[in-house]
Amino acid sequence: MDYSKSDVQCKILYEASPKTTGCDKCGQINGVRKHWCCTEQQPVVTLAEFHYLWKTLDRDRQIEIFKKTISDLLTLAEDEFLGCPFYNGHCSIYDIRPLECRLFGIEPAKVKELRKEKTVGSYEPCDIPGKTVTLKQYSILTGYRNRIETDLTRRVLEDTTIYMFQHILVAAGFSMEGFKELRDRVDEDIPIEQVLSEALEKSKL
């Protein structure tokens, strides 16, 4: 698949997106649950956006993210939520983060209400004063992102707009069935480090 056009379009999209700096005040807003959107949620990302950020990582960093993703998935308790693999006390891809992350906290009220209804677990509204975009601005930005995706893939948008961890598994050559095999290994009391080594050997990284 040729990503040359979509890479340019993603750059244009991000440059046109509002510039926000409110995340450093998250603790004042959400207290002990500061940065919950990064630690308890997975961003939904298009294939074009994922490739735009994934290609910037060298192989060692890709392997690190892949192993962290697999480890988090295999050790996740039933009452825990899977956070973004690129968050480690701070966002490590902030300059090239997906549009969903850029718009979080500044969406129109109507969009925030829809997000609250769809969010698994408790939802804490995040408001960055003076930065809320209008519904028209929101529609233009998300519409352009969606057009980038459909032009690239020629597929139904929902087929390629998936959670970040799913993109990472696909990039490493793993299907969900392949992941289930790793979980079976953990259930057999195989040490997690051994399972991670096996996963890396089977991957395309």
N, C-alpha and C positions, 0 to 999 in steps of 0.2 A: 504494500500500500504506500502511495506517495504522500508524505506528510508535508512537503515543502510549502504548499499553498496554505494549509491549515495552520502551520507554525507561524507564518506571517500574520494570518488573521487573528490568531490567539494573542499575539503581541499587540496588535491594533486594539483588540477588545479590552485587554488589561490596561492599556494606556488611556482608554476612554472611560474606564471605570473610576468611580469616586475614590479619592485618596483618603484613607482613614488612619487615625493614630490612637483610637480609643482603647485598644486592647490592653495597654499598660495600666488602665484604670479599672480593669475587670474585677480586681479584688475589692474595690470600693463598692461595686455594683452587686457582685454575687458572693462575696465573703469567702467562706471555706470552699465553695464550689467554683472558685474562679477558674476560668478557662475550661469550664465544663463542656463547651461546644467542641473543644479539641480532645478532651480526655474521655468523654462519654459518648461521642458521636462520630460517625464516619461520614465525611463529605461525599455527596453524590457527584460523580465526575464524568464528563464525556470522554470518549476515546481520544479525540483531538487534544483536549486539555491534558489528559494523562500523558500522552506522548510528548507534549510540549515540555512538561516538567521532567519526565523520566529520562529523556535524552540528555539532560544536563548533568546527570549523575554518572560518575565513573563506575566501572564494574564493581569495585570494592564497596562503594556506597550502595549500589543496587543489591548486592548480596547481603549487606547489613540490614537493609530495609526488608528484604524478603525473609530473612531469618527472624527478625523482630515480629513481622506479621504472622508467620507460622507459629512462633512461640506464643504470641498473645492469643491466637485462636485456639491453640491446644491447651492452654492453661486457664482459659477464661471460665470463671465460675458462673453458675446459672443466674445469679443475681447481679452480675457485673455487665458493664457495657464496653464494647470495643471502641477504643479511641483511635485517633488518626496516627498512623505509624510514623508520620513526619514530625510529630510533636514530642519534644523531650525537654520540658520546662519552657520551651519557646518554639515557635514555628520555624523549622529549618528550611522551608521553601517559601518564605513570606513574599519575596519579590515575584515569584512565579506561581503563587497559590491560585487555585481554581476560582472561578467566578462566584460559586456558592459561598466560599469563604470571604470573598471581598464584599459581598452584599449582606452577609449576616450581621444583624444589628442595625442596619440602616434601611431595611425593607419597609415598604408602605405597611400601614396597620393591617390592611386586608390580607397581605401576604403573611404577616406574622401570625395572624389568627389561623390561617391554613396550616402553617408550620407547626403551631402548637397542637392542632388536632392530629397531625401525622407523626409527631415525635414520640418515639418509644421511651418511656420513663418520664421523669419530671422535666418540665421545660421552664427555664428562667429567661424571660424576655431581656434582650440586651439592647440598650438604646445608647447611641452615640449622639450627644446633643448637637443639633444643627446640621447633621449629616444625612438625615433621612431623605431617600430619593422618592420622587413621585411615582405613581403607578405607571405613568407613561414612560418615564426614564427606565424603570425596572423592566417593563415590557420590551423596550428597545434593546437593552443589554442582553436579556435572556433570549430574546428572539434572534439576535445576531449569533449568539453562541449556538443556538439550536440549528441555525442555517449552516454554520461551519460544519457541524456534525453530520447533518444529512447530506451535504455536498461531498463530504469525505467518504462516508461509508455507504451511501445509497441504500441505507436500511432504515427500518422504523426506529425512531429516536430512543424509545424505551429499551431496545435491544442492546444498545451500546453505551447508554448512560447508566452506569452502575456504581456501586460503592467502591471506594478507593482500594480496599483490600482485595476485591474481586479483580480489579485491573492488575494489581501486583501479581496475583496468582497466575493470571493469564499471561502476563509478560514473562513469567518464569516457566511457562509451559505446563502449568498445572490446571487440571479441571477440578471441580468440586468433588468429583468421584475420587480423584487422586488424593485430595486432602482428607477425605473420609478414611482412606487406607492408612494415612499417617495417624489419624485419631485412633484407629484400631490398634496400631502399634503402641500408642501410649496406654490404651486400656489394657494391654498385655504386660504393663509395667516395664516396658522398655524405657531406659533413661532418656529424658527429653533431648539431651545433647546428641545422643546417638540418632534419634529420630530426625533431628535437624540436619545432621550430617548426611543421612540417607536422602532427605528432601533436597539438599543442595546437589547431591550427585545426580539426582533424577531431573533436576531443573535444566533450563537452557542458558542459565547465567554463566 
